Amino acid sequence: MMAAPGGKTTMIDTKTAGDLAFDRLEALAGFTEEPGRLTRLYLTPAHKAAALQVLAWMREAGMKTRIDAVGNVVGRYEGVEPGLPALLIGSHIDTVRNAGKYDGNLGVVAAISAVAALHRRFERLPFAVEVLAFGDEEGVRFPVTLNGSRAVAGTFDPAALDVRDAEGVTLREALEQFGCDPAGIPDAARGAGDVLGYVEVHIEQGPVLEDEDLPVGIVTAINGASRFGIEVTGVAGHAGTVPMHLRRDALAAAAEMVLAVEREAKDTSGIVATVGMMEALPGAVNVIASGAKLSLDLRSSSDELRREAVARLKRRFDGIAERRSVGVQVTPRYDEPAATCAPWLVDQMAAAVERSGIRPLRLPSGAGHDGLAMIALCPIAMLFVRCAGGVSHNPAEAITAQDADAAIRVLTDFLRHLTPPQ
């Protein structure tokens, strides 16, 4: 409280930008398809409600707003004169099922907060700022992903309009129900000359910043990823009658392959590798497995390292299969190249972090983000925010208002000082 003229007292709002961001993140968490837990899938009524709320916040921050033909919420804050090239900032507002409150949503709220800080001081920059709230980063509802950012980048595949969700609804139908015109998606694409770059604030989804005791970190690259389905073929037999040395046990061979994956990742700096699924066939307690299926997910910020590790693992799998007299087939399922953040953006983000009194730590992103699509259009950069235990895609996902405040301060300072390359 403070004394006012006449001896009266008035309340001063002592909330920080981080506190206000937390209030908005709580409000966004209320837009859900499942009471009691946060599930907000692309083009659902919950997504529409969240989009309209984001639209209102953008308007409060001084932006001109719209929802484009693919469901992205767009707010534009003009520069010192109308029509200047724009720096794009934002993230996504769709979630996984039973999600945390901060993945994606933090980046949208932080971007709006940074523009609001400029607007309050009547500041205009030598470029425009556009805030984007993408609707389809998680790829949960439809068997495609990054539709929002791909549309902005000009790489949207029209064939995606015909894919169906679990209820048989096509993406085209869902867009129309949302109020969008699928025929207008090409108009969502930006020209390279109209955009300076794309910057995203996002929770780390990993434990590095927490381990380093830092609120934020500067992303150097979004890791590329390779995924495979692996099938091992052996011979079924009775668990009690086939001697150990005569077995062609597919599951035992698969287990050795899992350990080979772990060994490869531990021995090779710069990669991570995961076997997240395994199935034994026929799956009976008293039958030697005649088959086994497993997954492989291998990631690195270096595409060369990733490809070399995949080649070594395939040779190891062949050696294990030959020694154990089983067959093995490795089938590619997904391949996404790494997206390297632009050095000029990374360096200026690091300078903003340092000006905020925080030690600038550079680190890669092991998870995928909309930047994977946006890099086809423009340079990209990211600012990570510490999250407790590295937990994400989970209701236990947690950050602090203090760290959110630090991220908003860094992003606002970054905008004020940003100098595009000549």
C-alpha angles and dihedrals in degrees: 000000000000136000115260129197109291093032096279122137127230131195118245117211103234096181115130125221086259092055091050090047089053090053089054093046089053089050092051090050087063091067099084140136093220120054111229096024136054115252117150114163128188117286096000123132088258090055090049092051091049091047092054091050091050088048090055093049091050090054091050088054092056100261131137106234144202143154110237129219094273095047101262116145109227128192122181126200109190123226128230087304131019122267100027119148111276137230106222117218132172144076138224136300100198117098142199118252114286090008138178121253101242111048104107095343093076091059092053094047092045091051092051090047092053093051090046089055090055092045094052089058094042089242121165121187131214086257136036122257121218121191115208126196103191118204105204115044098119097053093211103133099042130032090247130069144197091037092147096051093039089056091052091046091050095242100105111139110225088210087071089072089073099052116109135220124226090278093054095254113143121226088243091056092045091052091051091049088050090055098256130128109227090200088066096059094101087060090061090068117103126216117241090239091057096056132064097188147302123261126185134188111208140161110261097239086207140075102246100098091045090051090049092046092235128137096212141015137193117245117225099186143348107241120248115234137210122191128190141180112223123200122190119194122202137147125277118231143162112284091222104041109041111086114233095244092055097051126113094197112182094191094051089051091048090051090055089050090054089055090048089056091051092047093049092052094046092048096046117068113218101032137087124196132189138187101201101168135040132170130186122211132246083006102213125142094231100040127087106237113261092189143014133193125199140167130231126201115182124179139181140156085232116069089197092056090046094051092046092050091050091051092050092049092051089054090049091050091051090050093050091047093050094048092049096041095239133121126244132194123187115200122190112233104170138003125183121171121229118267111221116207115237111262093221091056093042092051093049092047089051089051090052090050091051092048087056090059095253125128106248110236120184119208140158126250114241092191127070122251140177087273087078087070098032094058088074086067107032148345114295138207137176139202116207123211122208115257125193113265091344088276116159140156085039136095087244090067105128141179131162130248087235092058091045088052091051090051092050091048091050093047093048091048090047090055093048093052101034114133115185117219116267 
